[in-house]
Structures are given as structure tokens and as C-alpha cells.
Amino acid sequence: MKKTVLRKPKGFIDVYKHKPGAEKDRTHYCPGCGHGILHKLIAEAIEDLDIIDDTILISPVGCSVFAYYYFDTGNFQVAHGRAPAVGTAVSRANPDKVVISYQGDGDLAAIGGNNILQAANRGENIAVFFVNNAIYGMTGGQMAPTTLLEQITTTTPYGRNANTDGFPMKMCEVLSQLSAPTYVERVSLHDAPHIRRTRAAVRKALQNAKERKGFQFVEVLSTCPSGWKIDPVKSMEWVKEKMLPQFPLGVYKDVSNEAVAVERPVPIFDPAIVWEKLGISSVADVDFPRGDVPDEYRKMSIRVAGFGGQGIMVTGQALASVALEYGYNVSWLPSYGPEMRGGTANCSVNIQDGTIGAAEAVKPGLLLAMNRPSLEKFEKFIVPGGTLIYNSTLIDIKPVRNDIKVFAIPITGIADELGNTRVQSLVNIGAYAAITGMFNVDHVVELLPKLFKGKKQAIIDLNAKAVKAGYDYVKENF
């Protein structure tokens, strides 16, 4: 006798282990919300198409922000509106995978409007599921780009007015006018027959994505009882009575039968090729031989921090530029406060062989702190056994860590003695060279005309003195 088995689709994680709290058997969505229905249709489809292990789902900010709680796929959670941009990168780097961008109306049609237009116009190999509930559901019920005329929201308490707020955006109509998209359809979740049609649209989009037929877009009209302030049953009627006239259902574009697999070359991440294109030295054409660098300094993650105006960014740029001349891979990532000078500033520098996985030095192996607030803020993040260099001219407290190497150097004082506080940056470089052994101080001085291209010789000479002063201080005192 045939047996019916009721279970979750295998596209879902059976128990939502990533979800915090005790309720790991249910979603975070409000009663009557359409997200859960659409989630199930997607999970069923990726199981039936046998692409669970080949699917990467991208969810930005919105009610779907926690989609990674539920789907047993690869997952990226990204910034508001940026799913198509990240989807482009993921799809191009992984051409054998099915990439899904799951977005709401406030996310896709507002802050992400240009992202979705450009991805569609390029015909990227991604399947976009666009949940349109005519409101910002997660953040307080504000007017969204798709909010209907006369619809009341927290930001349109008298109803949306075309004269002041514009008209509802119709994304299927907009995207279907572009040449590149393969499949564009609008469906709804307001009753069982329309859910079945949505199921078919989801499967078609994913089948096309599996066959790499370019850009797929399925707009799904959904309910938001919490945002609309009505019960779930009435919200289904509201979709039928209010949303369908404004957002007609149907296929807006479908060239699936004529579409062929879109093949794009996988980017070659070879620094030597990039440097050659840019006309700068490559790994095969380094200017300086490496010295005997201690193991602890062969792979450097550095945070340089201080006030704006202390040469924080110049220090980071100089470290990265000199390291390039030794054939290292480098990254430099700045972080500014709101003020040009006097505000907080820090930067991250990575110096190593091989691929740099993350540009920010979240747990630096070396911290160079130029002022007290920077020492107090970043000291705790240094990895055990790491190195702290701090500006003892301006920092009048002792570090609290006893599991790191500490170098107290009067960086500002050394620069002042040379007659110009602004050469602190090159004092830092000299001190770094002496401590790590990564740079030869004569090589750094030789590079200065290149680092300060177009500057007067007097400035270059002064910075040369600063490099040697920082280097000599370390050698004489430690």
C-alpha cells in the first residue's frame, strides 16, 4: 500500500540550527506572511531539480535577511540592496552554480534599484525572486517604492500621494524592456490556484538558471498583515482587490526556448597579470631581494591607528608600497572619521605571499597606535604573541597586555627633533623595518623618490632622515 510521507523539502535545513533561541522548528516570519510559502516553493524546487548542493542563495537586508537560517544551500547575507552585485561576483566566479537573489520591494526597488537594473541589463546568470508586499515590512511599515496610491503607511499617514510621493514602481514592466533578461513574470500568493502558478514560475526560473540561460526575474505579490494592520485572511483579499489591478499578473518576457547558455570566462586572479596591465612591477620583476624575516613576521596583518593628520594613511600606503617591491601581495583598507583632521582614522594593511582573504585587520598581528584612544580601542584585538608599537610621545599609559611584544617609541618626538612633525609616517616605516626585518632600511630610502614622486628633493631627504631615525631608535633601545 502506497504511503504518504509528510516532511520538509530537503532544500531546507531540517532543524534550524543557525536560528538563535529555543524555537528552532519554525521561521521568524509573522502569521500570514508570504515569505514562508515562497521559501517552501523554492526549497521544493531545488530538491526536485537536484541542485541543493549547487545552489548559492543571497539575501540582503529585509524580512528575508535570515534566509540562511532555513535553506540547506550556500548562503551569503549582504548589505541592503546589494544582492545583484554580490550575485554577479558569485555567479561569475562559480559558473557551475545556481545563484539566487532573494529580495523585497524596499530592498530591490529602492536602495538596490540601480543594482538590479545593471545586473538585468548585463544578463547575469542569476535567478531573482522579488517579494512585493507594497511596504517596508521589517523596519516599521514605511512607504516602499511599490506602495499603492492612497495606501496608508507610517510615512504616508494620509495615504500615498502621486504629487508628493510619485507612483508605485512596476519592476516587471521596467525590466522586461531591457534586451538581456530571459524570463520575467509576475505571480501572486493570495490563494491556492495562484500559489500553484507561482510554483511553476519558481521552477522555470531555477531550471533556466541551472541551464545558465541568463537573467531570470519572478515578482511575487505577497501579504504583510503586520505592516498593513489587518488579519491574514483579509490581507489575502487585499492582494486580490487592491494589488492585482495595480500589478497585473502574467509573463512579461520569456525567451527561454531561444536562450542559450551564457558562458563568461572565469576571472584570472593573477597579481602578475594585473600589475602588468597597470604598468607596475610584478612578482617576477621585484626590485629588492628579501632578507631573513622571522617566521612571526612573514604573514602580516597590521592596524595603523591615530588621529587624522598624524599620517595614518600615509603610513599604511608606504608599508604596502614598499612590500610590493619585495614581491609580496598587499592590501590597504582605510577607515576615516567624519573630520579631515583631528578625527579618528585607521587603516588595515596585509602583507603576505598567496591570496589575501580579508582586507580588514580584524585581529592584527601588529598594531601601530599613534594616540591613546587608538591604543585603548585596538590593543585588545592583537593576536596573542603579536606586536604593539605605540607612540610614547603622546601616549602616557602603559599597555595592559602581557602576552604581546611591546615597543614604546617616541614617534612624534623623533619627528619633531627632525624639524617636521609630518614625517612621523616615515619614522614608523623605519621602526617597522627594524622590528620585523621585513624591509632593508637602505631599500626604503632608495624607494623614497618613487613614493614621493614630484616632491622637492628637500622633502625626500627629510623623509630619508626620518626612516633612519626610526630604524636607529629601535636598534639602539631594544
N, C-alpha and C positions, 0 to 999 in steps of 0.2 A: 504494500500500500504506500502510495506516494506521501511523503511527509513534508509539511511546510515548516521551514525554519525562519524565524524572525530574528534578525541580527542587524547590527550596524554595518554599513558598507565598509569594506576593507580599506577604502580610501581614508577612513577616519582612524585615529588612534583609539583603541578600544576603551581604555580608561584615560581620561585627560590628565596625564601625569604632570604636564607642564603648568596646569592651572593651579594657582595658589588656593589655599583654603581646603575645606573638607568636601565641598561639592564637586567632586571630580567626575561625576557621571552626567553632568548637564552643562549646557552652554551658559554664557553670561548674558544672552540676549533676553530682552523683555518679552513677556507673553504676547503673542500675536505678531511679533516681528517676522519679516520675510527672510531675514538672513539665514535662519536655521533651515528653512525649506530649500533655499538655493544651495547652501552648504551640502545638504544631502544629495541634491541632484548632481552636483559636481563630484562628490565622493563616489557615488554610484557609477558615474561615467568613467572616471579614471580607473576604477576597478574593472569595469566591463571592457574597456579599451586596453587593459593590461599595461598601463603606463604609470602605476603608482610610484615605482622606483625611478621613473624617468621624468617626473613632474616636479617643477620648482614653482611654488606659489609665493607671490609677492603681495603683501598687504601694507598699505600706508596708514596714516592716522585717520580715525573714524570709528564707527561701530565695529568694523571688521578688523580693527587693529590687532586683536588677539587671535586671528585665524590660525596662527601657529599652535595654539592650544589643541586644535582639533584635527588638522589634516596630517596624515602619515606620509608626508612628502618632504622634499626640500623646502625650506621656508626662509624668506627674507622679510623683516619688518623694517620699513623705510620711512623717510621723512614725508611730511604732508604733501600729497600731490605728485611725488617723485617716482611712483611705481613704474610708469612707462620708461623713464630714463634708466632706472636700475634694470628693468626688464630688458631693455635694449642691450645693455652690457652683458647681462647674464645669458641672454639668448645667443649673442654673437660669440661669447667665449665658450658656450656649451651648445653647439649646433645640433647635437643629437638629443636634446632635452625639450620637453614641452613646458613652456613658460606661461604662467597665468598671472595676470594683473587683476586683482580683485579690489574694486574701488567704489566709493559712494559718490553722491552728487556734489556735496560740498567739497570733496577732495578732488574729483576728476574735472568738474566743470568750472571750479573757481580757481584755487591756487595752482592746480595742476593743469589748467586749461591749455597752456602752450605745450606742456609736456605731451599731452595726449594727441594734440594736433600734429606735432612734429613726428612722433612715433608712427602715427597713422599715415602721414604723408610719405614717410620712408618705407612703409610696408613692412615694418618689423615683424619677425616671426613670434608674435605673442597673441594669446587669447585674452581679451579684456572682458570681464564681467562687471557691468556698471549698474549698481543698485540705485535706483531713482525713487526716493520716498519724499521728494519735494521739500526737504527740510534738513537742517543740521541736527541730526538725531542725538549725537553723543554729547555735544558741547552746550546744550541748553535750549534747543529748539529755535535757533535763529533762522532768518530767511536765507535760503540757498539759491544758487542760480536757477534751479528748476522750480522754485516756489511759484504757485499759481497766482494769477491776478486775483486780488481781493482775499487771498489766503492770509489768515492771522497767524503771526509768529511772534516770538518775544521781541524781535526788532521791527516788526510791522504790526503793531497792536491794532491798527485801524485797517489792516489788510494791505497787500502789496499793490502799489500804485504805479502804473506804467510810466507816468510822467516823472516820478522821482526815483523809481527803483528799476525801471526797464522791464523787459518782458521775460518770461520763462525761456531758458535756453533748451533747444531741442538738439541733443547731441547726435542722434541717428541721422537727422536731416543734414546736420553740418558735416559729419564725417563721410557720409555717403557721396558727397560731392567731390571728394578727393579721388584721384586716379588710382592710388595704390591699394586701398583696402580690398580684401577679398570678399568678406561676408559681414553685413551689418543688418541686425534685426532687433526689433523692439517686442518684448513679450511681457507677460504680467503673471502675478502670483495670487490674484484675488479670488480664484475659485479652482475647482479640480480640473475642468477642461483646459483652462489656461495654464495650469501647472504642468499638464501633460505636454502642451506646446512648448513651454519653457524647457522641459526635459529634452525635447527633440533639438531645440536650438543650442542648448549646452553641449549636447553630444556632437552636433555638427561642427561647432566651433572647435571642440577639442580634437575631433577627427581631422579637421583641416590643419590644426596646429601640429598634430602628430605627423602629418604628411608634409609639414613645413610649407604650407601654402600662404604664408604671409600673415597679414594683419586681420584678426577676427574681432568683432565687436558685438556683444549682446547686451542690450539695455534691458533691465528687468524692473518693471514697475512694482514697487513693494510698499508695505504698510509700515507706519510708525505710530502705533497707538499712544505711546508715551509723549511723543512730540506733538501729535495732533490733539491730544487731550480728549480722545474718545475711546470706547472699548474696542476690543479686537474685531468683534462681529461688524460693528458699524464702520470700522476702518476698511473692511473689505468692500463694503458698499460705497464708501467714499472714493476708493480707487475707481470703481466702475462708473460712478456718476460724475466725478469731478476730473479725474486724471485721464481717463481714456479719451474724452473729447479733445483735451489739450495735447495729449501724446498718443496719436493713433498707432495701433499695433500693426505689425507686419514686417515683411522683408524689404529693406530699403536698398540693399545691394547684395547680389550673390553671383559671383563669377567663379564659384568653386570648381565647376566642371572644366573650365578653361584654364584654371590656375595651375601652374607648375611649381615644383618645389623651389623655394628661394634659397640659393646657396651663396653664402658670403664667406670670403676667406677668413679663417680664424686669425686674429691679430698676432703678430710675432713680437713677443715682448723681449727683444734682444737689445740691451742698452747700447751695444756697439753700433747697431744699425741706426738707432735713434740719434746717437751722438754724431755719427757720420752725416746724417741728414741735416743736423743743426750746425755742422761745421766746427764742432769742438772735439777735443781729444777723446779717444775711446780707450777701452781696456787694453786693446792691442797697441796703443800708442801713448802710454803713460809717460809722464815727464820724469818721475823720480822713482828710484828703487825703494822698496820698503825695508825698514830696519828690523831689528829683533824685538817685536812687540810682545809683551807679556800676554798670556792666554786671556786674562780677565779683561783686556782692552782690545781684543781682536774683533769683537762684535759690540759696537757702542750704541746705546740708546741714551741720548743726552737731553736734559731740560735746562735751558738757559732762561733765567727769570730775574726781573727787576722792575724799576720804573721806566716809563717812556722817556727817552732822552739819554739813557745810560748805555746805548749801543747794543741793546739786547739782540736786535735783529741782525745787525752787522756782525756780531759775534757768531751767530748761527750760520749766516751766509758764508762767513770766512771759513768756519770749520768744514762746512760742506764743500766749498770750492777747493780748499787745499786737499781734502780727502779724495776728490775726483782725480787730482793729479797723481795720486798713488794707485789709481785703478780701482778704488772702492766704489760700490754702489752707495748712493746717498739719497736722503730726503731731507727737506727743510719745510716745516709747517709753522707759520706764525700765528700768534693769538694776541690781539690787541684789546686794551680797554677803550672806553669811549673818547679819551683825551689823546691828543697828539703827543703832548709832553706832560710828565707828572702823573699820568695814569699808569695802571698796571700793564705789563707787557711780558710775554714769554714766548718761547719758540721751542719746537722739538726738532732734534737732528738725529738721524740714524746713519751710521757708518758701518758697512759690513760687506762681505762677499755674499753673493747669492741674492735671492729675492727678498725685498723688504715687505713684510706682510701688513704692517700698520705704521702710518706716518707719525702718529702721536706717541710721544714717550710717556705712556701712562704710568709705567713702573720703570723709571730711568735707572740705568746703571751708573750714571754720573749726573749730579745736579750742580750747576754753577749759579749760586744765589748772590745777586748783587745788592740786595737790601733785606732788611729784617722781615717785612711781610712775606717776601718770597721764600725765605728760609723757613719761616713758621708754617707756610702753606704746603711746601713741596717736600720738606725733609722726610716726612713720614712715608712718602711713596718710593723712596730709594730702595732698590732691592738689597736684601742682606748681603753684606760683603762688598757693596757698591762704594762709590766715591763721592764725597762732598767737597766742593771748592766754594768757599764763601768770602765775601768782600769784608775783611775785618776793619776796614776804614769806616764803614757805615753800619756795620752790624755789631752791636755791643752786648750780645748774649752768646752763650755757648750752645752748640748743638746738643740735643738731648739723646741722640742715638749713640750707642756704644758698640754697634755691630757693623759700622762702616768706617772707611778710611776718611780722615778729615784733614783738609788743607786750608788753614786760615791765611789768606793772602791780602795785604792792603792794596787792593787793585786800584781804587780811586786815588790813594795816596801816591802810589808809584806814578800814575798818570799825571798827577799834579806836579810832582817833582820834575817831570819832563817838560812842564810848561803848558800842557793842554789836556784837560780832563777827558776830552773826547777820544783820546787814544786808549781808553780803558779796554776797548774791544780787542785790540792787538796785544795788550798786556795779558788778556785772557787766553789768547791763542798761544802765546809763549809759555804760559803756565801749563796749559793743557799739553803742549808738546813735551815739556819736561816731566810731567807726571805720568803720562801714558806711554811715551816713547813711540807714539804713532807717527809723529812728524819730526823731521830733522829741522832744527831751527834755521839753519842756513838755507834750506829749501824754501821755507816760509818767506824769508827775506827776499829770496830770488823771485818769488811769485808776486811780491807787492806791486810792481808796475802793472801787472795784469789785473790784480784785484782792484787797484785804484787807477784804472785806465783814464787818462785825460786829466789827472790831478797834477799839481805842480810837484816838482822834484823835492821841494822842502817838506811837503806833506808826506811823501813816500819815505823820506829819510827819517822823519819824526816817528812814523809808524814802525820803521825798522828798529829804532831805539826801543820802542815800546815792547816789541816782540822779544828782543834780547833781555830787556829788564824783567819781564815776567818770567822768562826761562831761567835767568840767573838767580832770581829770588828763590825759586823752588829748589834749585840745585844747591844753593848756599844754606838754606834753612831746614831742609827736610832730608 
